[in-house]
Amino acid sequence: MTGICPYGQKGVKMDYEKVYKMSFYKVYTALRDKALRKGRTEDELVEIICWLTGYSKEEIVQIVTDDMEYGSFFQEAPCLNPDRKLITGTICGIRVETIEEPLMQEIRYLDKLVDELAKGKSMEKIFRIK
């Protein structure tokens, strides 16, 4: 997500806890707005989140309403998609596949998928369908 980089100036790590404690509602809203600005739909965003985490569309709506913490959203995910490990590339100049903190890596996988959505990639490519 733009504006939330796990590294500060010159690669200095920031406090991950600040990211984990963020409101899922606020993060979701920012991701949705980014997708919409780029001509994509909220349904596509929800489909990506469901694919990545195993939550249903209905569960996502409830989580947004309940305003879960962002870290908890990933920690309590029903079934993280094993194909998420195929996600590569950079977020904030850091390669997602090399992020050592497991929870931050899960968060960055979503960021990367939303970036791909915003760049116009097809859902098949985003989901790494061969």
Secondary structure by P-SEA (a helix, b strand, c coil): cccccccccccccccccccccccaaaaaaaaaaaaaaacccaaaaaaaaaaaccccaaaaaaaaaacccaaaaaaaccccccccccbbbbcccccccccccaaaaaaaaaaaaaaaaaaccccccccccc
